[in-house]
Amino acid sequence: MPVVRRDWGGDRARRNSVFDRLSLVGMKALLARQKIQKFVGALHGHNASKGVFITTSKFSDEADRYAKGINLKIVLVDGQKLAQLMIDHGVGVSTSEIYEIKKIDSDYFIEE
């Protein structure tokens, strides 16, 4: 498992041979294009054809444009998207309340 940097809260990369993908957990600041370029370099270094870059923060517009404009398949997951994925898949979340919403059944009131 190649590690880009171990600083407990910094960036980590790992190779998943089943999906041929590297995962990177970013730091808690706006991530610039240079971070994505470094990640792409790590992908090339491991002959990976695609990668997922996950951060609890946000990506700069320049970083987003860069990731979309290169030959590799790079998926950027920011904090908001990560939270939504966690909610959608029930990972690290729990249900606190469930609401029942009723609507009027118009057919009930139609006389035949």
C-alpha positions as a Markdown table, in Angstrom:
| # | Residue | x | y | z |
|---|---|---|---|---|
| 1 | Met | 0.0 | 0.0 | 0.0 |
| 2 | Pro | 1.9 | 3.1 | -1.2 |
| 3 | Val | 1.5 | 6.1 | 1.1 |
| 4 | Val | 2.0 | 9.6 | -0.3 |
| 5 | Arg | 2.4 | 11.2 | 3.1 |
| 6 | Arg | 1.5 | 10.2 | 6.6 |
| 7 | Asp | 0.7 | 13.1 | 8.8 |
| 8 | Trp | -2.6 | 12.0 | 10.4 |
| 9 | Gly | -4.9 | 14.4 | 8.8 |
| 10 | Gly | -2.9 | 15.0 | 5.7 |
| 11 | Asp | -3.0 | 13.1 | 2.4 |
| 12 | Arg | -3.0 | 9.4 | 2.0 |
| 13 | Ala | -3.1 | 7.3 | -1.1 |
| 14 | Arg | -3.8 | 3.6 | -1.4 |
| 15 | Arg | -4.0 | 1.2 | -4.3 |
| 16 | Asn | -7.1 | -1.0 | -4.7 |
| 17 | Ser | -6.0 | -3.6 | -7.2 |
| 18 | Val | -9.6 | -4.8 | -7.8 |
| 19 | Phe | -10.7 | -1.4 | -9.1 |
| 20 | Asp | -7.2 | -0.2 | -10.2 |
| 21 | Arg | -7.8 | 3.1 | -8.4 |
| 22 | Leu | -6.0 | 5.2 | -5.9 |
| 23 | Ser | -7.9 | 7.0 | -3.1 |
| 24 | Leu | -6.7 | 10.2 | -1.5 |
| 25 | Val | -8.1 | 11.9 | 1.6 |
| 26 | Gly | -7.4 | 15.6 | 1.4 |
| 27 | Met | -6.8 | 18.2 | 4.0 |
| 28 | Lys | -9.4 | 20.6 | 5.5 |
| 29 | Ala | -8.6 | 23.6 | 3.2 |
| 30 | Leu | -9.7 | 24.7 | -0.3 |
| 31 | Leu | -7.7 | 22.3 | -2.6 |
| 32 | Ala | -5.9 | 23.9 | -5.5 |
| 33 | Arg | -5.0 | 22.4 | -8.9 |
| 34 | Gln | -1.5 | 21.6 | -7.6 |
| 35 | Lys | -2.9 | 19.0 | -5.2 |
| 36 | Ile | -4.8 | 17.3 | -8.1 |
| 37 | Gln | -1.6 | 17.4 | -10.3 |
| 38 | Lys | 0.3 | 15.7 | -7.5 |
| 39 | Phe | -2.4 | 13.1 | -7.2 |
| 40 | Val | -2.3 | 12.5 | -11.0 |
| 41 | Gly | 1.5 | 12.0 | -10.7 |
| 42 | Ala | 0.9 | 9.4 | -8.0 |
| 43 | Leu | -1.6 | 7.7 | -10.3 |
| 44 | His | 0.9 | 7.6 | -13.2 |
| 45 | Gly | 3.6 | 6.3 | -10.8 |
| 46 | His | 1.4 | 3.3 | -10.1 |
| 47 | Asn | 0.1 | 2.8 | -13.6 |
| 48 | Ala | -3.5 | 3.5 | -12.5 |
| 49 | Ser | -6.0 | 4.6 | -15.2 |
| 50 | Lys | -8.5 | 6.2 | -12.8 |
| 51 | Gly | -8.6 | 7.7 | -9.4 |
| 52 | Val | -10.9 | 9.1 | -6.7 |
| 53 | Phe | -9.8 | 12.2 | -4.7 |
| 54 | Ile | -11.9 | 12.7 | -1.6 |
| 55 | Thr | -11.7 | 15.7 | 0.7 |
| 56 | Thr | -13.8 | 17.0 | 3.6 |
| 57 | Ser | -13.2 | 20.5 | 2.1 |
| 58 | Lys | -13.8 | 21.9 | -1.4 |
| 59 | Phe | -12.0 | 21.9 | -4.7 |
| 60 | Ser | -11.0 | 25.2 | -6.4 |
| 61 | Asp | -12.6 | 25.8 | -9.8 |
| 62 | Glu | -9.2 | 25.5 | -11.3 |
| 63 | Ala | -8.7 | 22.1 | -9.7 |
| 64 | Asp | -12.1 | 21.0 | -11.0 |
| 65 | Arg | -11.3 | 22.1 | -14.5 |
| 66 | Tyr | -7.9 | 20.4 | -14.5 |
| 67 | Ala | -9.4 | 17.1 | -13.4 |
| 68 | Lys | -12.0 | 17.2 | -16.1 |
| 69 | Gly | -9.5 | 18.2 | -18.8 |
| 70 | Ile | -6.9 | 15.3 | -18.4 |
| 71 | Asn | -6.8 | 11.9 | -20.0 |
| 72 | Leu | -7.3 | 10.0 | -16.8 |
| 73 | Lys | -10.7 | 9.4 | -15.2 |
| 74 | Ile | -10.6 | 11.4 | -12.0 |
| 75 | Val | -13.6 | 11.7 | -9.7 |
| 76 | Leu | -13.5 | 14.6 | -7.2 |
| 77 | Val | -15.6 | 14.1 | -4.1 |
| 78 | Asp | -15.8 | 17.2 | -1.8 |
| 79 | Gly | -17.1 | 17.4 | 1.7 |
| 80 | Gln | -20.7 | 18.1 | 0.6 |
| 81 | Lys | -20.8 | 15.3 | -1.9 |
| 82 | Leu | -19.1 | 13.0 | 0.7 |
| 83 | Ala | -21.8 | 13.8 | 3.3 |
| 84 | Gln | -24.5 | 13.1 | 0.8 |
| 85 | Leu | -23.0 | 9.8 | -0.2 |
| 86 | Met | -22.7 | 8.9 | 3.5 |
| 87 | Ile | -26.4 | 9.7 | 4.0 |
| 88 | Asp | -27.5 | 7.9 | 0.8 |
| 89 | His | -25.6 | 4.7 | 1.8 |
| 90 | Gly | -26.1 | 4.8 | 5.6 |
| 91 | Val | -22.4 | 5.1 | 6.4 |
| 92 | Gly | -21.5 | 6.8 | 9.6 |
| 93 | Val | -25.1 | 8.3 | 10.0 |
| 94 | Ser | -28.2 | 7.3 | 12.0 |
| 95 | Thr | -31.8 | 8.3 | 11.6 |
| 96 | Ser | -33.0 | 10.7 | 14.3 |
| 97 | Glu | -36.6 | 11.3 | 13.2 |
| 98 | Ile | -38.9 | 10.2 | 10.4 |
| 99 | Tyr | -41.8 | 12.4 | 9.2 |
| 100 | Glu | -44.9 | 11.2 | 7.5 |
| 101 | Ile | -46.3 | 13.6 | 4.9 |
| 102 | Lys | -49.9 | 13.2 | 3.8 |
| 103 | Lys | -51.5 | 14.5 | 0.6 |
| 104 | Ile | -55.1 | 14.8 | -0.4 |
| 105 | Asp | -56.5 | 12.0 | -2.5 |
| 106 | Ser | -58.7 | 13.9 | -5.0 |
| 107 | Asp | -60.2 | 10.7 | -6.4 |
| 108 | Tyr | -61.8 | 10.0 | -3.0 |
| 109 | Phe | -64.0 | 13.1 | -3.4 |
| 110 | Ile | -65.1 | 12.5 | -7.0 |
| 111 | Glu | -68.7 | 11.1 | -7.2 |
| 112 | Glu | -69.4 | 8.5 | -9.8 |
